[in-house]
Amino acid sequence: MTLRTDLTGLLADAGLVEVDVDAAVADEHVRWAAYQCIVAVAAASGRRDGDRALVATIVRDPRGTMATAAVVDLVDRIAAKTAGAAGFRHWSAEILSETDRFATEANREFVRRRVREWLFWLSIKDGHVPSEAELAEVTPWMQRLLAAGPTSPPPVLALLAASGATRKIRNIAKNRGRGTG
């Protein structure tokens, strides 16, 4: 398959007829915008049965960093609207098998780490209170999301206030914790 063929198929599947495929092939900025639209349409769909094929196609993009960012965008969008960790774990297992096709380990690991972080977030949403050691395993990005997010329970905010990776995270959690007490 060629990039042109892949983009044409993805755009058609998403019903995006206004995107100039030639421009998307030639210009990475146009292609990134196209991927964002494609991913947004896919994530908004109530169906998850096409996500594995979508990821398999995106992974073939010759710009690995762009492909990684597009896949992570899909992961973020699906995780944010998933009800629980079990459903996301099942969904992510399917798409992770496709990300093994990335040319570099760094791209594969970035997606795997984002999936692990969303599973951590979903486990908290499901009632799990992490230990300090578990909290230390997640990135400052996830810690900020937890500190600022509206669904973090008081024990998690207290843990972040005491053990967050940065002063900013600790302050956000401390201030939010005051408002929940």
C-alpha positions in Angstrom: 0.0 0.0 0.0 1.1 3.6 -0.6 0.5 6.6 1.6 -1.9 8.0 -1.0 -3.9 4.8 -1.0 -4.0 4.6 2.8 -5.0 8.2 3.2 -7.7 7.9 0.5 -9.2 4.9 2.3 -9.1 6.4 5.8 -10.6 9.7 4.6 -13.4 7.8 2.7 -14.1 5.6 5.7 -14.4 8.7 7.9 -16.6 10.4 5.3 -14.1 13.3 5.0 -14.4 14.3 1.3 -13.1 17.9 1.7 -9.5 16.9 2.4 -7.1 17.2 -0.5 -5.2 13.9 -0.5 -2.4 15.2 -2.7 -1.8 18.0 -0.2 -1.9 15.6 2.7 0.7 13.3 1.1 2.9 16.2 0.3 2.5 18.3 3.4 2.9 16.8 6.9 0.9 19.6 8.5 -2.1 18.9 6.2 -1.7 15.1 6.8 -1.6 15.6 10.6 -4.8 17.7 10.4 -6.3 14.9 8.3 -5.3 12.3 10.9 -6.8 14.3 13.7 -10.1 14.5 11.8 -10.0 10.8 11.0 -9.3 9.9 14.6 -12.0 12.2 15.9 -14.6 10.6 13.6 -13.5 7.1 14.6 -13.5 7.9 18.3 -16.9 9.5 18.1 -18.3 6.4 16.5 -20.0 4.0 18.9 -18.3 1.2 17.1 -14.9 -0.1 17.9 -14.6 -2.8 15.3 -12.7 -0.7 12.8 -10.1 0.7 15.3 -7.6 -2.1 14.8 -7.6 -1.6 11.0 -7.4 2.2 11.5 -4.3 1.8 13.6 -2.7 -0.7 11.2 -3.1 1.8 8.4 -1.8 4.8 10.4 1.3 2.8 11.6 2.3 2.5 7.9 2.8 6.3 7.6 6.5 6.9 6.8 6.7 9.5 9.5 6.8 7.4 12.6 6.4 10.3 15.0 3.3 11.5 13.2 1.8 8.0 13.2 2.6 7.6 16.9 0.9 10.9 17.7 -2.2 9.9 15.7 -2.4 6.5 17.4 -2.0 8.2 20.9 -4.7 10.7 19.9 -7.0 7.7 19.3 -6.0 6.1 22.6 -6.6 9.3 24.5 -10.0 9.8 23.0 -11.2 6.2 23.6 -9.8 6.1 27.1 -11.5 9.3 28.1 -14.9 8.0 27.2 -14.4 4.4 28.4 -16.5 3.3 31.3 -13.9 1.1 33.0 -10.5 -0.5 32.9 -11.7 -3.9 31.7 -13.2 -2.6 28.5 -10.2 -0.4 27.7 -7.8 -3.3 28.4 -9.6 -5.5 25.9 -9.7 -2.7 23.3 -6.1 -1.7 23.8 -4.9 -5.3 23.5 -6.2 -5.3 19.9 -4.6 -2.1 18.8 -1.3 -2.7 20.6 -0.8 -5.8 18.4 -0.8 -3.4 15.4 1.6 -0.9 17.0 4.2 -3.6 17.1 4.7 -2.8 13.5 6.2 0.6 14.2 9.7 0.7 12.9 11.2 1.9 16.2 10.9 0.6 19.8 10.6 4.2 21.0 7.3 4.6 19.0 6.0 1.3 20.2 6.9 2.0 23.8 5.3 5.5 23.7 1.9 4.0 22.8 2.3 1.2 25.3 3.1 3.6 28.1 0.1 5.8 27.2 -2.2 2.7 27.4 -0.7 1.8 30.8 -1.3 5.3 32.0 -4.9 5.3 30.9 -5.4 1.9 32.6 -4.0 3.4 35.8 -6.4 6.4 35.5 -9.3 4.0 34.8 -8.4 1.8 37.8 -8.6 4.9 40.0 -11.9 5.8 38.3 -13.0 2.2 39.3 -12.1 2.9 42.9 -8.5 1.9 43.2 -6.3 4.1 45.4 -2.8 3.7 44.3 0.3 3.4 46.5 3.1 5.9 46.4 5.1 3.4 44.4 2.4 3.0 41.8 2.1 6.8 41.6 5.8 7.1 41.0 5.5 4.8 38.0 3.3 7.2 36.0 4.5 10.2 34.1 4.0 13.8 35.3 1.5 14.1 32.5 -0.8 11.5 34.1 -0.2 12.9 37.6 -1.3 16.4 36.3 -4.4 14.8 34.7 -5.2 13.2 38.0 -4.5 16.3 40.1 -6.6 18.6 37.9 -9.3 16.1 36.8 -12.8 16.3 38.3 -13.1 12.6 39.2 -10.0 12.2 41.4 -11.1 11.1 44.9 -9.8 12.8 48.0 -7.3 10.0 48.9 -5.7 10.2 45.4 -5.5 14.0 45.7 -3.9 13.6 49.1 -1.3 11.2 47.7 -0.6 13.6 44.8 -0.3 16.5 47.2 2.3 14.6 49.2 4.1 12.7 46.5 3.4 14.3 43.1 6.4 14.4 40.7 6.5 18.2 40.5 5.7 21.2 42.7 2.9 22.2 40.3 1.2 18.8 40.6 1.5 18.9 44.4 0.0 22.4 44.6 -2.9 21.6 42.2 -3.7 18.5 44.2 -3.4 20.3 47.5 -5.6 23.1 46.4 -8.2 20.7 44.9 -8.0 18.6 48.1 -9.0 21.6 50.2 -12.1 22.0 48.1 -13.3 18.4 48.6 -12.9 18.3 52.4 
